[in-house]
Amino acid sequence: MELSTLTETSFILLGMMQKPVHGYEMMENVDQYFKGQFRIGPATLYTALKLLHKANLCQIEVDGKRKIYTLTETGLALFNEARVLKKEMLKFIDEVGK
């Protein structure tokens, strides 16, 4: 997966995987952080996680019935690259909006 194809949902999920986390916990964390203004439903979540795993951006560890997701080194590198780009985009938006 390249930076140009990284969706907002995938970017947020990569951010959530800075520590080991299971899918339901990610949904709850997103809902709490964005105070319900941005939500990720189960179908969107698990589709995105499958794509991230297939692209070697996260790894999966099975813990009973739960899958625990963590970033790979490749995933962390892409997240950091995307974070810099997002900051630049926000700076541009702020400047244009003046």
Residue frames as a rotation matrix with the C-alpha (Angstrom) as fourth column:
MET 1
0.591 0.807 0.000 0.00
0.807 -0.591 0.000 0.00
0.000 0.000 -1.000 0.00
GLU 2
-0.468 -0.733 0.493 1.30
0.734 -0.633 -0.245 3.41
0.492 0.248 0.835 -0.92
LEU 3
-0.795 0.093 -0.599 0.79
0.382 -0.690 -0.615 6.68
-0.470 -0.718 0.513 0.85
SER 4
-0.849 0.447 -0.282 -1.45
-0.527 -0.670 0.522 7.94
0.044 0.592 0.805 -1.96
THR 5
-0.318 0.759 -0.568 -3.89
-0.141 0.554 0.820 5.04
0.938 0.341 -0.069 -1.45
LEU 6
-0.816 -0.026 -0.577 -4.09
0.543 0.309 -0.781 5.29
0.199 -0.951 -0.238 2.35
THR 7
0.039 0.924 0.381 -7.66
0.395 -0.364 0.843 6.16
0.918 0.118 -0.380 3.32
GLU 8
-0.148 0.004 0.989 -8.62
-0.715 -0.692 -0.105 8.27
0.684 -0.722 0.105 6.35
THR 9
0.831 0.515 0.209 -10.00
-0.524 0.600 0.604 5.13
0.186 -0.612 0.769 8.01
SER 10
0.673 -0.643 -0.366 -6.76
0.522 0.763 -0.381 3.22
0.525 0.065 0.849 7.44
PHE 11
-0.221 -0.757 0.614 -4.72
-0.008 -0.629 -0.778 6.16
0.975 -0.177 0.133 8.71
ILE 12
0.184 0.390 0.902 -6.77
-0.887 -0.329 0.324 6.29
0.423 -0.860 0.285 11.91
LEU 13
0.974 0.201 -0.104 -6.52
-0.151 0.919 0.364 2.52
0.169 -0.339 0.926 12.39
LEU 14
0.265 -0.950 -0.165 -2.74
0.498 0.281 -0.820 2.60
0.826 0.135 0.548 11.96
GLY 15
-0.289 -0.322 0.902 -2.66
-0.480 -0.766 -0.427 5.28
0.828 -0.557 0.066 14.62
MET 16
0.585 0.609 0.536 -4.74
-0.781 0.244 0.575 3.10
0.220 -0.755 0.618 16.94
MET 17
0.916 -0.222 -0.334 -2.28
0.215 0.975 -0.059 0.23
0.339 -0.017 0.941 16.51
GLN 18
0.194 -0.867 0.459 0.60
-0.625 -0.470 -0.623 2.06
0.756 -0.166 -0.633 18.21
LYS 19
-0.607 -0.269 0.748 -0.02
-0.742 0.527 -0.414 -0.52
-0.283 -0.806 -0.520 20.92
PRO 20
-0.950 0.281 -0.133 -1.64
0.204 0.887 0.414 -3.97
0.235 0.366 -0.900 20.59
VAL 21
-0.574 0.818 -0.046 -5.40
-0.619 -0.469 -0.630 -3.57
-0.536 -0.333 0.776 20.23
HIS 22
-0.666 0.435 0.606 -8.39
0.583 0.810 0.058 -5.68
-0.466 0.392 -0.794 19.15
GLY 23
-0.714 0.342 0.611 -10.98
0.517 -0.331 0.790 -4.59
0.472 0.879 0.059 16.59
TYR 24
0.349 0.927 -0.134 -13.87
0.777 -0.207 0.595 -3.77
0.524 -0.312 -0.792 18.89
GLU 25
0.215 -0.373 -0.902 -11.55
0.775 -0.497 0.390 -1.68
-0.594 -0.784 0.182 21.07
MET 26
-0.831 -0.520 0.198 -10.50
0.518 -0.592 0.617 0.30
-0.203 0.616 0.761 17.98
MET 27
-0.263 0.825 0.501 -14.14
0.584 -0.277 0.763 1.07
0.768 0.493 -0.408 17.15
GLU 28
0.593 0.496 -0.635 -14.80
0.797 -0.247 0.551 2.19
0.117 -0.832 -0.542 20.71
ASN 29
-0.178 -0.767 -0.616 -11.64
0.730 -0.523 0.440 4.32
-0.660 -0.372 0.653 20.84
VAL 30
-0.828 -0.070 0.556 -12.51
0.500 -0.541 0.676 6.07
0.254 0.838 0.483 17.56
ASP 31
0.136 0.977 0.167 -16.05
0.639 -0.215 0.739 6.74
0.757 0.006 -0.653 18.76
GLN 32
0.555 0.028 -0.832 -14.81
0.793 -0.320 0.518 8.17
-0.252 -0.947 -0.199 22.07
TYR 33
-0.462 -0.851 -0.250 -12.01
0.705 -0.523 0.479 10.23
-0.538 0.045 0.842 20.56
PHE 34
-0.911 0.127 0.392 -14.18
0.245 -0.597 0.764 11.83
0.331 0.792 0.512 17.88
LYS 35
-0.785 0.616 -0.060 -17.17
-0.179 -0.318 -0.931 12.08
-0.593 -0.720 0.360 20.24
GLY 36
-0.073 0.806 0.587 -19.40
0.468 0.548 -0.694 10.27
-0.881 0.224 -0.417 17.76
GLN 37
0.408 0.215 -0.888 -18.70
-0.513 -0.750 -0.417 12.66
-0.755 0.626 -0.195 14.87
PHE 38
-0.041 -0.436 -0.899 -16.65
-0.923 0.360 -0.132 10.02
0.382 0.825 -0.417 13.03
ARG 39
0.321 0.210 0.924 -17.44
-0.638 0.769 0.047 6.35
-0.700 -0.604 0.380 13.36
ILE 40
-0.556 -0.457 -0.694 -16.07
-0.793 0.541 0.279 3.17
0.248 0.706 -0.664 11.89
GLY 41
0.517 0.819 0.250 -18.58
-0.848 0.529 0.023 0.35
-0.114 -0.224 0.968 11.58
PRO 42
0.283 -0.405 0.869 -17.65
-0.264 0.838 0.477 -3.34
-0.922 -0.365 0.131 11.80
ALA 43
0.769 0.033 0.639 -17.72
0.539 0.503 -0.675 -3.99
-0.344 0.863 0.369 8.04
THR 44
0.842 -0.479 0.248 -15.51
-0.218 -0.722 -0.657 -0.97
0.493 0.499 -0.712 7.29
LEU 45
0.467 -0.668 0.579 -13.19
-0.831 -0.108 0.546 -1.78
-0.302 -0.736 -0.606 10.18
TYR 46
0.302 -0.356 0.884 -12.57
-0.068 0.917 0.392 -5.42
-0.951 -0.179 0.253 9.34
THR 47
0.872 -0.041 0.488 -12.29
0.489 0.133 -0.862 -4.78
-0.029 0.990 0.136 5.59
ALA 48
0.735 -0.623 0.266 -9.66
-0.515 -0.769 -0.379 -2.11
0.441 0.141 -0.886 6.28
LEU 49
0.355 -0.613 0.706 -7.81
-0.734 0.284 0.617 -4.36
-0.579 -0.737 -0.349 8.74
LYS 50
0.627 -0.101 0.773 -7.68
0.381 0.905 -0.190 -7.18
-0.680 0.413 0.606 6.17
LEU 51
0.872 -0.294 0.391 -6.20
0.277 -0.363 -0.890 -4.79
0.404 0.884 -0.235 3.60
LEU 52
0.583 -0.679 0.446 -3.67
-0.791 -0.600 0.121 -3.42
0.185 -0.424 -0.887 6.11
HIS 53
0.383 -0.414 0.825 -2.63
-0.368 0.751 0.548 -6.95
-0.847 -0.514 0.136 7.05
LYS 54
0.768 -0.045 0.639 -2.39
0.542 0.578 -0.611 -8.03
-0.341 0.815 0.468 3.42
ALA 55
0.779 -0.476 0.409 -0.13
-0.011 -0.662 -0.749 -5.01
0.627 0.579 -0.521 2.76
ASN 56
0.121 -0.739 -0.662 2.09
0.826 0.446 -0.346 -6.05
0.551 -0.505 0.664 5.72
LEU 57
-0.235 -0.142 0.962 1.25
-0.194 -0.962 -0.190 -2.87
0.953 -0.231 0.198 7.64
CYS 58
0.092 0.241 0.966 -0.04
-0.994 -0.031 0.102 -4.74
0.055 -0.970 0.237 10.69
GLN 59
-0.757 -0.284 -0.589 0.32
-0.246 0.958 -0.146 -8.16
0.606 0.034 -0.795 12.21
ILE 60
0.313 0.928 0.204 -2.34
-0.736 0.101 0.670 -10.29
0.600 -0.360 0.714 13.85
GLU 61
-0.896 -0.439 -0.069 -2.03
-0.282 0.683 -0.674 -12.38
0.343 -0.585 -0.735 16.99
VAL 62
0.063 0.952 -0.298 -4.94
-0.178 0.305 0.936 -14.60
0.982 -0.006 0.188 17.96
ASP 63
-0.921 -0.236 0.310 -5.87
-0.322 0.014 -0.947 -14.45
0.219 -0.972 -0.089 21.63
GLY 64
-0.579 0.760 0.296 -8.77
0.199 0.484 -0.852 -16.83
-0.791 -0.434 -0.431 22.21
LYS 65
0.241 0.767 0.595 -11.67
0.874 0.095 -0.476 -15.47
-0.421 0.635 -0.648 20.15
ARG 66
0.837 0.070 -0.543 -10.03
-0.020 -0.987 -0.158 -12.08
-0.547 0.142 -0.825 19.64
LYS 67
0.379 -0.760 0.528 -7.51
0.863 0.085 -0.497 -10.95
0.333 0.644 0.689 17.10
ILE 68
0.566 -0.327 -0.757 -4.95
0.341 -0.743 0.576 -8.49
-0.750 -0.584 -0.309 18.42
TYR 69
0.723 -0.244 0.646 -3.55
0.601 -0.239 -0.763 -6.05
0.341 0.940 -0.026 15.85
THR 70
0.436 -0.652 -0.621 -0.17
0.271 -0.563 0.781 -4.30
-0.858 -0.508 -0.069 16.04
LEU 71
0.827 -0.198 -0.526 1.83
-0.532 -0.577 -0.619 -2.23
-0.181 0.792 -0.583 13.59
THR 72
0.597 -0.758 0.264 4.71
0.795 0.603 -0.066 -3.69
-0.109 0.249 0.962 11.66
GLU 73
-0.275 -0.770 -0.575 7.81
0.495 -0.627 0.602 -1.59
-0.824 -0.119 0.554 11.03
THR 74
-0.806 0.045 0.590 6.48
0.565 -0.240 0.790 -0.96
0.177 0.970 0.168 7.52
GLY 75
0.214 0.975 0.064 3.13
0.837 -0.217 0.502 0.15
0.504 -0.054 -0.862 8.96
LEU 76
0.423 -0.133 -0.897 4.79
0.684 -0.602 0.412 2.51
-0.595 -0.787 -0.163 11.42
ALA 77
-0.679 -0.731 -0.069 6.93
0.464 -0.501 0.731 4.04
-0.568 0.464 0.679 8.66
LEU 78
-0.567 0.547 0.615 3.88
0.622 -0.205 0.756 4.60
0.540 0.811 -0.224 6.44
PHE 79
0.480 0.754 -0.449 1.89
0.864 -0.316 0.392 6.05
0.154 -0.576 -0.803 9.36
ASN 80
0.065 -0.540 -0.839 4.68
0.572 -0.668 0.475 8.52
-0.817 -0.511 0.266 10.16
GLU 81
-0.880 -0.351 0.319 4.98
0.444 -0.374 0.814 9.51
-0.167 0.858 0.485 6.49
ALA 82
-0.187 0.911 0.367 1.20
0.735 -0.118 0.668 10.01
0.652 0.395 -0.647 6.28
ARG 83
0.408 0.313 -0.858 1.19
0.871 -0.414 0.263 12.01
-0.273 -0.855 -0.441 9.52
VAL 84
-0.536 -0.677 -0.504 3.68
0.414 -0.731 0.542 14.50
-0.736 0.082 0.672 8.06
LEU 85
-0.851 0.263 0.453 1.58
0.407 -0.213 0.888 14.82
0.330 0.941 0.074 4.90
LYS 86
0.159 0.969 -0.187 -1.64
0.888 -0.058 0.456 15.34
0.432 -0.239 -0.870 6.91
LYS 87
0.120 -0.192 -0.974 0.03
0.709 -0.670 0.220 18.12
-0.695 -0.717 0.055 8.91
GLU 88
-0.867 -0.486 -0.113 1.11
0.243 -0.609 0.755 19.82
-0.435 0.627 0.646 5.68
MET 89
-0.525 0.760 0.382 -2.41
0.624 0.038 0.781 19.49
0.579 0.648 -0.495 4.28
LEU 90
0.384 0.676 -0.629 -3.91
0.923 -0.288 0.254 21.10
-0.009 -0.678 -0.735 7.40
LYS 91
-0.304 -0.580 -0.756 -1.36
0.472 -0.781 0.410 23.90
-0.828 -0.232 0.511 7.21
PHE 92
-0.945 -0.016 0.326 -2.34
0.316 -0.301 0.900 24.50
0.084 0.954 0.289 3.58
ILE 93
-0.083 0.996 0.043 -6.05
0.820 0.044 0.570 24.54
0.566 0.083 -0.820 4.47
ASP 94
0.277 0.124 -0.953 -5.42
0.822 -0.544 0.169 27.02
-0.498 -0.830 -0.253 7.28
GLU 95
-0.654 -0.623 -0.429 -3.45
0.291 -0.731 0.617 29.31
-0.698 0.279 0.660 4.94
VAL 96
-0.827 0.394 0.402 -6.02
0.407 -0.075 0.911 29.14
0.389 0.916 -0.098 2.14
GLY 97
0.069 0.952 -0.299 -8.86
0.915 0.060 0.400 29.81
0.398 -0.301 -0.867 4.58
LYS 98
-0.345 -0.260 -0.902 -7.41
0.719 -0.690 -0.077 33.14
-0.603 -0.675 0.425 5.75
